[in-house]
Amino acid sequence: MGKVFALVTGGSRGIGRAVALRFAREGYGVIVTYRNRGDLAGEVVRKAKSIGAPIAEAIQMDVSSVESVRSARERVEELVDYLNVLVNNAGVLHVGGIEETTPEDWNRVINVNLTGPFIVTKEFLPLLYRAEWASIVNLASIAGQTGNVVASAAYSASKAGVIGLTKRLAVELAERGIRVNAVAPSFVETDMVKDFIDTQEKRRRVEELHPLRTIVKPEDVAEAVLFLADPRRSRAVTGHVLQVNAGRLT
């Protein structure tokens, strides 16, 4: 396929880190963005280079800020002429009931989890248009499909919005040959949720929520992202929401 480049937002840790490294193993050049953990992003870059990424770079970017995203895009354009894959992964978790959720909480979650993918996609479309082939993969969540989760209404609404954005963009961008899909994991074992599984009893309770009696790993999600991103694997798939949930449907 020639040189292939992927941009992964929120790529310094968790799912984003796993996605970036999976692309690197596949021979993709990878650019990861981070908001405030440049040290971790630097570690991802070093690891990506060590396992074969033709290029690996980290760029600071706040996905909820148009100015920050535009600045990052200018930096990306100094590195590559085009992008083949955009992975909208950056996000924040929020838990609690509606009575405990403030308007400020709501706005923060929506701005990062939903407005962020909109801004990033809009700003990076010119780079995707320049590629021989391109695809977008958005990180949604089981929380956007069911209300029976710990996450707050703000988080659930943001991820439901990501699914709607995915489906609309799949139709809109099809005429440009760009596929748009989403991955909807259930509970994923990352630093973001470590407090929920910091004892054996807590871990057991979470495992029992899933018919496979296991907790989804970031690497499981990364495999799904690669499948949807790569046309050799999913050439005719667009507008799809792929669940990575260890069997949990509610």
N, C-alpha and C positions, 0 to 999 in steps of 0.2 A: 504493500500500500504506500510505499515511500515514507517520508517523514511524517509522523503523526504526533499532534500536540494536544494535551488536555489541560484544562484549567479546573482546579478543585477549590471551591471556597470553603473556608473553615478547615483547611487541610493540615493543621498543626497537630491534631490529636484525634482520638476516637475513630469514628467512621471515616472522616475525611482523610486521616493519616492512612488508614487501611486501603482506601480507594486509590490514593496517590501511589502507594507502593505497589498495588496490584497492577496499575497501569505501567509503572516502571518495569515490572517483571515482564510485561507484555511487549516492551520495547518502545513505549510512548515517551515522548518528552513531557515532563510534568511541571506545571506552575501551580504552587499552592498559595493561597492567601490566608492571612491571619489578622486578627484584630489587635491582640495585645500579648501574644506569646511568641515573640520572634525567636526565642531560644528553642522552643519545641519545633517551630517551623524549620529552623536551621538543621535540626536533627533529622527531620524528614527528608530534607534536600540531600544531606550527606548520605543517608541510607539509600535514597533513590538512585543517586549516582553510583553507589557501590554495587547495586544490583542491575545496572545496565541502562538506566535512562540516558538518552543522548543529550538531553539538557534537563536540569532541575533547578528551579529558582523559587524563592519565597518573596512575596510582596505584601506589605501591610495594606489592609483594605477594610473599611467599615461598610458592610453591604447595605446598611440602611441610609447611607449618605451618598447623594448623587455626586457631590464633589470628590469624595474619597474614591468612589468607583471609577469616575472619569480619570482621575490621576493614576489609578492602578492600570486602567486600560492603556494609557499612554506609555506606561512602563512596559506592559506586555508587548505593545507594538514595537518597542525597541529590541525585543528579544526574538519575536517570531513574526512572520508575515501573515499567518492565519492560525485559526484554531479549528480542530476537528471535533473536540468534545468540550462541553461546558457542564460541570457538575455543580448544581446549586445545593450545597450541603450545609453551609453555615446556618446555625440556629441556636436558639436558647430554649431551655426547658422551664416550664412554670407549673407549679402544683398548687392546689388549694381550691376551696369552693368560691362561688361567685361573691359571697358576702365578704370574703377576705381579699378578693381581687380588686385593686384600685384601678381607676381609669389610666393611671400612669403605668401600671403593670400591663394592662391590656394593650396600650399603645406600643409599649416596648416590644412585647412579644409579636404583635402583628407587624411592626416595622421591620424587625429582623427576619422573621420566619416567612412572611408573605410578601411584603413590599420589597424586601431585599432581593429575592429571586426575580421579581419584576424589573427592578432597576438594573441588576447585573445582566439579565438577558437582553434587555433593551440596549444597554451600552456596548455589549460585546457582540451583538448581531453582525456588525460589519466584518469582524474577524471571522465569524462562522461562514458568512457569505463567500469569503475569499477561498475557502477550502474546497477541495475536490469533492469531499463528503463531510457532513457534519451532523452531530446529534446533541441533544440536551437531555440530561437526566436530573430530575428534581428529587430531593429527599422529602417524602411525605411521612406518614406515620399511621399506624393502626388507630391512633387517636383521632385522625381525621375521618375515620370510617365507622367508629363505634363510640358511644359515650361511656362504656364500661371500663374506663381506665383511670389511673390515678391523676393523670395530667389535668390541668385546669381547663375551663371553658375557653380561655384565651388561646391556650396551646392547641386544643382540639380544633377551634375555629381557624387558626392559622394554617394547620395542616390540611383541613378540608379545603381551604382556599387554594393551597398548593395543588391539590388534585384537580380542582376546577381550572386553574391556570394551565396546568399540563394539558388537559383535554382541549382547551380552546387553542392553545399555541400549536398543538399537533395538527389541527385543521388549518390554522392560519399559515403555518410555515411549510406545509406539505408541498405547496407549489414551488418552493425554493429547494426542495429535496432534503429538508432538515427534519429529522425524526425527533419527537419529544415524548419522553416517557417518565414515569416516576417509580420509585421504590418505596414501599410502605412497610417498614419493619415494625415488629412489636418491641417489647423491652429488649434493649441491646446493652451488653455489658461494657460500659464505658465509664470514664471518670464522672460523667454527668449524673450517673445514677448509682454511684458506689454506696451511698448511704442506705439504699434500699436492700443491699445484699451484703452488708458488712458483718453479718453473723451467719453461721450455718443454718440457723432456723429461718432467718429472713430469705436466704438463698433458696431453701427448700420450698418456702411458700410461693416464691416467684416461679420456680420450676413447675410447680403443680398447676399453675395457671395455663401451662402450655401442654397440649396432648403429647408432644414428643418428650416431655419432661427434661427439657434443656433450655438454656438461655442463649439467645442469638448472640453471636460474636460479630465484631466489626468486620472480620474477614468474610463472614457469610454475606453481609450486605455488599461488600466490595465485589464479590463474584457476580451478584445480581446486577450491580451497576455496570460492570464490564460487559456483561451479556447484552444489556439494553443499549450500551453506547456503541459497540463494535458492529459494523454492518456485516461482517463475516459470520456473526452469530445471530443477528436479529434484523436483517435487511428489511423485512416486511412488517416490522412491529412498530407501531406508533400510537400514541394516545392510551397506552396501557399502564395500569398500576400493578406492579408486581409485588405481591405480599411475601415478606420474609419473616415469618411469624411463629415458626415451630408448631404450627397447627392451631394457634390461637385465633379465633374468628370473632370473639365477642369481648 
